Amino acid sequence: METRTERRHGMYRIELSDVYGAKSFMNPREPYTGGAGVQGQRDHVTGAMLGMAGETTLLCHSRTLLSENVDLLSAAGMRLPKVLPYSGREEYEEILESLPKSSTVFQHAHPRGALKEDVYFHKRSLLVWLNNKANMGELAPAESVPKRSMHTPGHLLSGASPLGFPKVFKVASEKSLGGGEGVRICFSDDDVRRAAQEFASESKVIIEEYVRVEENWCVNFAISDENDILYLGSANQIVNDAGEYQGNWISGEPRSEVVDLGRHVAEFAAELGYRGFCGFDVVVSESGPKVIDLNFRLNGSTPALCLEGARTGGRSTRLFRSWKCADTHGENHSFLLRLAQERIFIPLTGTFAWGGHSKVLGVLCGESRKEVSAHLDLMKSSGWH
């Protein structure tokens, strides 16, 4: 199986259509599950692939196609792809039901029975199996997976696991989870009780060894139709004390063992029939690299890693994250436009003056972390936090 490391392509050195084909559709949205409070964020991020879609048609919320966001993308040199806009759940589901068989790439598998399964680009069963945290030990070498055991929620308080504190609880289910969702780090019996209560409705929960992290990487690959594997690069993960993902630094490369471990998983997935993007969370500890999560989809860091260097003025140090501004009338839009024109800020998507604030997802670029941090301070001083 061929493994390649470089491909040059416009704003991005690889686009969705390079992997999925020009006749494909991309559905980046998480399913309409959970409370009303999370739906706005799920709609917001559907625009994050607008610059990277190529010839693939993108399903995205209509708010990501308003002039403020389109102007911002244009200022950075991006062109809009073919899109299928939706404004709410009913329209979203109608669009998905109308698409051809085997045409639609789902970033997140939807609940069983929610939609007809023949529209999936991948078999839904394969997508679910690969992303279920319970199966990580079958995809990665045993010595590269933290010690773990499977439990029902009712047994979490029984002390069945021999692991001491801290330890990690992870939901094992068909749900598409990411960014720390479905994961809780427990430092005490009180933490265990809270996690057990939170996960009471789940069928299975993993109790996993807590790994003391020296480095935390998201290692990205693309598996093409030709069954070859393209290494896209790796990003340092920014994670808070609760294990919640908050962004990435793109600066430097991990040691070869980290990339080799990710490649091992990608090759196994390719043998199972997976085609597409994938990103694996690999941490370096005193006992070597360990896989702590596998995501068979584009990851938050994927577009930032795939930016063509010439399009960022050759700035190789990048910070990927989201920003929010208490701006109900778009007053700070011109500031972002200027940074985008100068290629200091590469926007991925934005929703402006929605729900009393504006939000953008993007990449700050510089020659060094010090320079990027200075740009970050400038963003803060202009109201973007």
Secondary structure, DSSP 8 states (H G I E B T S, - for coil): --EE-----SSBSS-HHHHH-TT-EEE----S-S-GGGHHHHHHGGGTTTTT-TTSEEEEEGGGGSHHHHHHHHHTT-----EEEESSHHHHHHHHHHS-TT-EEESS---TTSS-GGGBSS-HHHHHHHH-GGGHHHHS-GGGS--EEEE-GGGTTTT-S---SSEEEEEESSS---TTTTEEEE-SHHHHHHHHHHTTT-SEEEEEE----SEEEEEEEEE-TTS-EEEEEEEEEEE-TT--EEEEEE-S---HHHHHHHHHHHHHHHHTT--EEEEEEEEEETTEEEEEEEE-S--TTHHHHHB-GGGGTT--EEEEEEEEE--SS-TTHHHHHHHHHTTSEEEEEEEEEETTEEEEEEEEEESSHHHHHHHHHHHHHTT--
